[in-house]
Every structure is written in C-alpha cells, then in structure tokens.
C-alpha cells in the first residue's frame, strides 16, 4: 500500500524488476512504466479505494445471504428449533 515515486540510488539498483511493485498501485517512476505526474498516484489510489468499497459491499451481501440461509436452513431442517422458535413468537404475540 505504498504510494509516490520509487526512489533511485545505488542501494536500489538491484530492485529493477517491475513485478516486485505490482501490488502497490500508488507507485510511479522507474522501473515502472507509470510516469510521476502529480495526479497519477492520486487517481490510482482513488480507483483502488473505489474497488475496495465494491469488494466490501460484495462481502457484506454475501455474509447477509449466508446468514439468512443458515438461519432459515436451521429452522427448516431442525424440527425442535422450528417448534421452539414459533412457540417463542407466539409467546411474544400473546404477551403484547
């Protein structure tokens, strides 16, 4: 999750393989083909945040669907849980 220009120097000359920077979308400069203008790293970070928010939304929906399937599946397949649940619902309805 780094961003900005990749520094150059004598100690970093061995790190010229672009594949080692592949997961850092905010980096620019040599050895990458992304030039370091002021807006390029900001645009890539905005794009990355947008994708992250979409993935979070997908995981929330998947968790909700899984939880509901688990809940209704347990009521459907377990007769004792189903009877207990509906007795509790009836008890609440009678007391209100």
C-alpha atoms as an extended CHARMM CRD file, in Angstrom:
* protein
*
        96  EXT
         1         1  UNK       CA              0.0000000000        0.0000000000        0.0000000000  PROA      1               0.0000000000
         2         2  UNK       CA              2.8150000000        2.3820000000       -0.8630000000  PROA      2               0.0000000000
         3         3  UNK       CA              2.3830000000        5.4580000000       -2.9910000000  PROA      3               0.0000000000
         4         4  UNK       CA              4.6170000000        8.0120000000       -4.6140000000  PROA      4               0.0000000000
         5         5  UNK       CA              7.8040000000        7.9880000000       -6.6590000000  PROA      5               0.0000000000
         6         6  UNK       CA             10.0900000000        4.9790000000       -6.3360000000  PROA      6               0.0000000000
         7         7  UNK       CA             13.4270000000        6.3160000000       -5.0620000000  PROA      7               0.0000000000
         8         8  UNK       CA             16.5610000000        5.7730000000       -7.1060000000  PROA      8               0.0000000000
         9         9  UNK       CA             20.0150000000        5.2940000000       -5.7020000000  PROA      9               0.0000000000
        10        10  UNK       CA             22.9590000000        2.9610000000       -5.5100000000  PROA      10              0.0000000000
        11        11  UNK       CA             21.3190000000        0.6570000000       -2.9730000000  PROA      11              0.0000000000
        12        12  UNK       CA             18.1120000000        0.2920000000       -5.0180000000  PROA      12              0.0000000000
        13        13  UNK       CA             19.6870000000       -0.5810000000       -8.3820000000  PROA      13              0.0000000000
        14        14  UNK       CA             19.1110000000       -4.3080000000       -7.7780000000  PROA      14              0.0000000000
        15        15  UNK       CA             15.3600000000       -3.7100000000       -7.3870000000  PROA      15              0.0000000000
        16        16  UNK       CA             14.7650000000       -3.0120000000      -11.0860000000  PROA      16              0.0000000000
        17        17  UNK       CA             12.2160000000       -5.8170000000      -11.6330000000  PROA      17              0.0000000000
        18        18  UNK       CA              8.7610000000       -4.1790000000      -12.0830000000  PROA      18              0.0000000000
        19        19  UNK       CA              6.9330000000       -7.2730000000      -10.8090000000  PROA      19              0.0000000000
        20        20  UNK       CA              8.0370000000       -6.6300000000       -7.2100000000  PROA      20              0.0000000000
        21        21  UNK       CA              5.9880000000       -3.4200000000       -7.2130000000  PROA      21              0.0000000000
        22        22  UNK       CA              2.8320000000       -4.9650000000       -8.7150000000  PROA      22              0.0000000000
        23        23  UNK       CA              0.5990000000       -4.7710000000       -5.6090000000  PROA      23              0.0000000000
        24        24  UNK       CA              1.3730000000       -1.1180000000       -4.8880000000  PROA      24              0.0000000000
        25        25  UNK       CA             -0.8620000000        0.7970000000       -7.2870000000  PROA      25              0.0000000000
        26        26  UNK       CA              0.2040000000        4.1770000000       -5.9570000000  PROA      26              0.0000000000
        27        27  UNK       CA              3.8490000000        3.8430000000       -7.0220000000  PROA      27              0.0000000000
        28        28  UNK       CA              5.3030000000        5.5150000000      -10.1060000000  PROA      28              0.0000000000
        29        29  UNK       CA              8.6660000000        6.1040000000      -11.7650000000  PROA      29              0.0000000000
        30        30  UNK       CA             11.4990000000        3.7910000000      -12.7800000000  PROA      30              0.0000000000
        31        31  UNK       CA             11.2760000000        0.7290000000      -13.1930000000  PROA      31              0.0000000000
        32        32  UNK       CA              7.5140000000        1.0450000000      -13.7280000000  PROA      32              0.0000000000
        33        33  UNK       CA              6.0140000000        2.4180000000      -16.9250000000  PROA      33              0.0000000000
        34        34  UNK       CA              3.8780000000        4.8870000000      -14.9170000000  PROA      34              0.0000000000
        35        35  UNK       CA              5.2500000000        8.4230000000      -15.0520000000  PROA      35              0.0000000000
        36        36  UNK       CA              5.1930000000       10.5070000000      -11.8910000000  PROA      36              0.0000000000
        37        37  UNK       CA              2.8900000000       13.4050000000      -12.5720000000  PROA      37              0.0000000000
        38        38  UNK       CA              1.2090000000       14.9400000000       -9.5390000000  PROA      38              0.0000000000
        39        39  UNK       CA             -2.1950000000       13.3740000000      -10.2270000000  PROA      39              0.0000000000
        40        40  UNK       CA             -1.2780000000        9.8410000000      -11.3400000000  PROA      40              0.0000000000
        41        41  UNK       CA             -0.7840000000        8.3280000000       -7.9120000000  PROA      41              0.0000000000
        42        42  UNK       CA             -3.8610000000       10.0960000000       -6.5620000000  PROA      42              0.0000000000
        43        43  UNK       CA             -6.0020000000        8.7770000000       -9.4210000000  PROA      43              0.0000000000
        44        44  UNK       CA             -4.8100000000        5.2170000000       -8.8940000000  PROA      44              0.0000000000
        45        45  UNK       CA             -5.4660000000        5.4690000000       -5.1520000000  PROA      45              0.0000000000
        46        46  UNK       CA             -8.9940000000        6.7810000000       -5.8260000000  PROA      46              0.0000000000
        47        47  UNK       CA             -9.5960000000        3.8880000000       -8.2140000000  PROA      47              0.0000000000
        48        48  UNK       CA             -8.2450000000        1.4170000000       -5.6670000000  PROA      48              0.0000000000
        49        49  UNK       CA            -10.4840000000        2.8190000000       -2.9120000000  PROA      49              0.0000000000
        50        50  UNK       CA            -13.4750000000        2.5010000000       -5.2330000000  PROA      50              0.0000000000
        51        51  UNK       CA            -12.6790000000       -1.1710000000       -5.8860000000  PROA      51              0.0000000000
        52        52  UNK       CA            -12.1720000000       -1.7750000000       -2.1560000000  PROA      52              0.0000000000
        53        53  UNK       CA            -15.5810000000       -0.3090000000       -1.3670000000  PROA      53              0.0000000000
        54        54  UNK       CA            -17.1810000000       -2.5320000000       -4.0160000000  PROA      54              0.0000000000
        55        55  UNK       CA            -15.4830000000       -5.6060000000       -2.5580000000  PROA      55              0.0000000000
        56        56  UNK       CA            -16.6290000000       -4.6680000000        0.9490000000  PROA      56              0.0000000000
        57        57  UNK       CA            -20.1770000000       -4.3050000000       -0.3400000000  PROA      57              0.0000000000
        58        58  UNK       CA            -19.9890000000       -7.7380000000       -2.0110000000  PROA      58              0.0000000000
        59        59  UNK       CA            -18.7060000000       -9.3270000000        1.2070000000  PROA      59              0.0000000000
        60        60  UNK       CA            -21.4920000000       -7.7130000000        3.2370000000  PROA      60              0.0000000000
        61        61  UNK       CA            -24.1150000000       -9.0090000000        0.8140000000  PROA      61              0.0000000000
        62        62  UNK       CA            -22.5240000000      -12.4740000000        0.7830000000  PROA      62              0.0000000000
        63        63  UNK       CA            -22.4580000000      -12.5410000000        4.5900000000  PROA      63              0.0000000000
        64        64  UNK       CA            -26.0840000000      -11.4680000000        4.7860000000  PROA      64              0.0000000000
        65        65  UNK       CA            -27.1860000000      -14.1200000000        2.2980000000  PROA      65              0.0000000000
        66        66  UNK       CA            -25.1400000000      -16.8010000000        4.0630000000  PROA      66              0.0000000000
        67        67  UNK       CA            -26.5020000000      -15.7970000000        7.4690000000  PROA      67              0.0000000000
        68        68  UNK       CA            -30.0940000000      -15.8360000000        6.2880000000  PROA      68              0.0000000000
        69        69  UNK       CA            -29.6140000000      -19.2080000000        4.5820000000  PROA      69              0.0000000000
        70        70  UNK       CA            -28.0690000000      -20.5740000000        7.7530000000  PROA      70              0.0000000000
        71        71  UNK       CA            -30.9080000000      -19.2060000000        9.8940000000  PROA      71              0.0000000000
        72        72  UNK       CA            -33.7770000000      -20.3610000000        7.7060000000  PROA      72              0.0000000000
        73        73  UNK       CA            -31.9950000000      -23.6230000000        6.8880000000  PROA      73              0.0000000000
        74        74  UNK       CA            -31.6800000000      -24.4560000000       10.5690000000  PROA      74              0.0000000000
        75        75  UNK       CA            -35.3830000000      -23.7140000000       11.0650000000  PROA      75              0.0000000000
        76        76  UNK       CA            -36.2870000000      -25.7930000000        8.0250000000  PROA      76              0.0000000000
        77        77  UNK       CA            -34.2060000000      -28.8630000000        8.8640000000  PROA      77              0.0000000000
        78        78  UNK       CA            -34.4510000000      -28.9220000000       12.6730000000  PROA      78              0.0000000000
        79        79  UNK       CA            -37.9600000000      -29.6180000000       13.8820000000  PROA      79              0.0000000000
        80        80  UNK       CA            -37.1340000000      -28.9010000000       17.5390000000  PROA      80              0.0000000000
        81        81  UNK       CA            -35.5920000000      -25.4980000000       16.7080000000  PROA      81              0.0000000000
        82        82  UNK       CA            -38.5520000000      -24.6510000000       14.4760000000  PROA      82              0.0000000000
        83        83  UNK       CA            -41.0660000000      -25.5440000000       17.2110000000  PROA      83              0.0000000000
        84        84  UNK       CA            -39.1250000000      -23.6210000000       19.8470000000  PROA      84              0.0000000000
        85        85  UNK       CA            -38.8580000000      -20.5580000000       17.5810000000  PROA      85              0.0000000000
        86        86  UNK       CA            -42.5600000000      -20.4520000000       16.7600000000  PROA      86              0.0000000000
        87        87  UNK       CA            -43.5420000000      -21.0720000000       20.4000000000  PROA      87              0.0000000000
        88        88  UNK       CA            -41.3840000000      -18.0990000000       21.3670000000  PROA      88              0.0000000000
        89        89  UNK       CA            -43.0110000000      -15.9630000000       18.6430000000  PROA      89              0.0000000000
        90        90  UNK       CA            -46.4660000000      -16.9810000000       19.8680000000  PROA      90              0.0000000000
        91        91  UNK       CA            -45.4800000000      -16.1900000000       23.4610000000  PROA      91              0.0000000000
        92        92  UNK       CA            -44.3320000000      -12.7130000000       22.4630000000  PROA      92              0.0000000000
        93        93  UNK       CA            -47.5330000000      -12.1520000000       20.4970000000  PROA      93              0.0000000000
        94        94  UNK       CA            -49.7290000000      -13.2550000000       23.4340000000  PROA      94              0.0000000000
        95        95  UNK       CA            -47.9200000000      -11.0280000000       25.9470000000  PROA      95              0.0000000000
        96        96  UNK       CA            -48.1860000000       -7.8680000000       23.8470000000  PROA      96              0.0000000000
